[in-house]
Amino acid sequence: MSIDRFDLVKESFEKKAVPAECPEGKPSEYFGELVFDRKKMARYLDKDTLSALFDCIDNGKPLDRATADKVAEGMKEWALEHHVTHVTHWFQPLTEGTAEKHDSLIEYDGKGGVIEKFDGKSLAQQEPDASSFPNGGIRATFEARGYTAWDPTSPVFIMDDTLCIPTVFISYTGEALDYKTPLKKAIKAVCDAALPICKLFEPSVGKVYSYLGWEQEYFLVDESLYAARPDLMITGRTLMGHASSKNQQLDDHYFGAIPSRVAEFMRDLEITGHKLGIPIKTRHNEVAPNQFELAPIYGEANLANDQNQLLMNLMNYIARKHGFVVLLHEKPFEGINGSGKHNNWSLGTDTGTMLLAPGKDAMGNLQFVTFFVNVLAAVQKHNALMKASIASATNAHRLGGNEAPPAIISAFLGRTMTGVLRKLLEVPSDTPIEIAGKKGKNLGLVEIPEIFVDNTDRNRTSPFAFTGNRFEYRAVGSSANCAGAMITLNAAVAEQLLSFKESLDKELASGKPLNIAVMDVLKPIIASIIDVVCFDGNGYAPEWTEEARLRGLDTETSVPEMIKVFTRQESVEMFRKTGVYTLKELEARNEVKWEMYIKKVQIESRVMVRMAINHIIPAALDYKRKLLKEVALSQAVFGDTSGCSVELGLINQINSYIEEISAKAETMKKARKMANSIEDLYERAVAYHKIAEALNDLRRPIDKLEERVDNRSWPLPKYRELLFIS
């Protein structure tokens, strides 16, 4: 028996908010209580073990087996106090999600019973099946061995009854099969490249950190309506559906009052997140109906990325408790805003200096400009690669409209910084860069306004925008692992800083003072980027694509073509120079990305064709049958059909749409069959790109039919029901 969608809608409106289980005390009192952080390390580890572990975390010094055993023993003692029964290595394979295999803590005690045991070996390493995860041919079924290895810089945490150990995931032959391994390498690369430059300005600097502050956008839909939409359940987005008469055009949802059911979900999520050490700070309604956003306090990139991966898992779990399903797809609904995961990125030192914020004096500002310009140069050189790092079958639906940036990587600076860079090209190299208002004005002084953060406008059409003390990489998709974008950005900046330092050393060797030498190296770089990668205009303007192409920026829109950039010579050389990826790892990632693209489009195509044949056409035929009965009844009573012009018109329209849907569905099946016969993975991905474009062709007549078929005959929850239930 089919489920009546009207009963589902009624049920969704009748659902009440489920109160969040609020712990006693303030967030500061329970924050991190499920994390084995430094405070707990100090409580459960002896002095020597604690010192060795801190040295490992802060300075990368290895732990010997005896010390690892003591760390494991302390972790076990803490975990058992929280009723933990299992342990898992928690890692991030190339699926964009996380993976875990749970092992019980019990071992035989030799007396017929069991004891809880956890040692350094179990902490440091496990062996999952590497051939069962995406690996791009690095591991075959008969070469299945792979290893997970503990990452001490990311704290161990407890989920339910399980002790979770963040780990890297590598193959038996040493290649990275995850996101964490290359991310850590990229973070190290940018630290190693930036540190010698920082020491020229501030000799006491000992380390440079890469910071990440992500903003997670998402949709919520009622779980009962979600269950009645096969496309949402299987693909994460609606493959069909006519626009609601009202969606976001009144701008009444953004920052509006949070619905009570949603507020309870958010509260539950925040409490759980805080216990797990995730510093969730911001929550609000987003632009589209039933769209929301949360954001944490920024943190070190590796840890922040782990926290985002953990949070996405929590969102799915906690939403179900409140009768919701979280949609992290970049474009779950056509015609309204999609969801991104804006990556706010910056660099800072262990002395507290933020390298992308103006300094306290002329030399501090010169250091700021140095890093600011080199970041832009890196983005310009590798703009195609940066786009490849965020390219996916799902994000392709989002980019280019509804406040999402276009698929062209440019940088928005705002008038202030654009003006500063242009002025630096005009003045002598020894001209000080000061903060306006701090000193009396001198002729030729290059000034940065004192209220700097408020002196840059916002440009939602820019994929890489400067926002006062950081860059906001807006093109990252909401379902993506942040590491994909952060690996490429950090590695590209590291390469550029190495090149800059090499040129700077030559200038300094000639006897020039530091400030003059720096500006003499920076000026040619500024001249080469200011009118190329820097763009403050409308990214949606049709003429921007052609202008960007003439500037030398990559304008490719096909995801399979974007992915090829990873193995271009300049990309391979950059990753090799920075030690982030080998050629084999890059080739494997291309294979994985093409395969993932193919499978996602293939699944969407299958679902759409089957829904068209099994849901849409039968519903249309059923309504047509009702109309024909009306016409036949009219003819039987009145002797003709002169009073049935509306019914006959609808019948003709329905016939036309049914035929169009049937023909296009058959064409798509044939195209898929042909694509599947292509052996070369790249060529198959290109063929599936054409199928992806054809999905909208099949959608069009279905959406038209939805407008004409009797509301009660339509088998699927409509946009107006999915988007206005909270």
Buried (B, 14 or more C-beta within 10 A) or exposed (E): EEEEBEEBBEBBEEBEBEEBEEBEEEBEEBBBBBBBBBEBBEEBBEEEBBEBBBBBBEEEEEBEEEBBBBBBBBBBBBBBEEEBBBBBBBBBBBBBEBBBBBBEBEEEEEEEEEEBBBBBEBBBBBEBEBBEBBBBEBBEEEBBEBBBBBBBBBBBBBBEBBBBBBBBBBBBEEBBBBBBBBBBBBBBBBBBBBBBBBEBBBEEBEBBBBBBBBBBBBBBBBBBBBBBBBBBEBBBBBBBBBBBEEBBEEEEBBEEEBBEBBBBBBBBBBBBBBBBBBBBEEBEBBBBBBBBBBBBEBBBBBBBBBBBBBBBBBBBBBBEBBBBBBBBBBBBBBBBBBBBBBBBBBBBBBEEBBBBBBBEBBBBBBBBBBBBBBBBBBBBBBBBBBBBBBBBBBBBBBBBBBBBBBBBBBBBBBEBBBBBBEBBEEBEBEBBBBBBEEEEEEEEBBBBBEEBEEBBEEBBBBBBBBBBBBBBBBBBBBBBBBBBBBBBBBBBBBBBBBBBBEBBEEBBEEEBEBBBBBBBBBBEBBBBBBEBBBBBBEBBEEEBBEBBEEBEBBBBBBBBBBBBBBBBEEBBEBBBBBBBBBEBBBBBBBBBBBBBBBEBBBBBBBBBBBBBBEBBBEBBBEBBEEBBEBBEEBBEEEEEBEEBEEBBEBBEBBEEBBEBBBEBBEBBBEBBEEBEEBEEBBEBBBBBBEBBEBBEEBBBBBBBBBEBBEEEBBBBBBBBBBBBBB
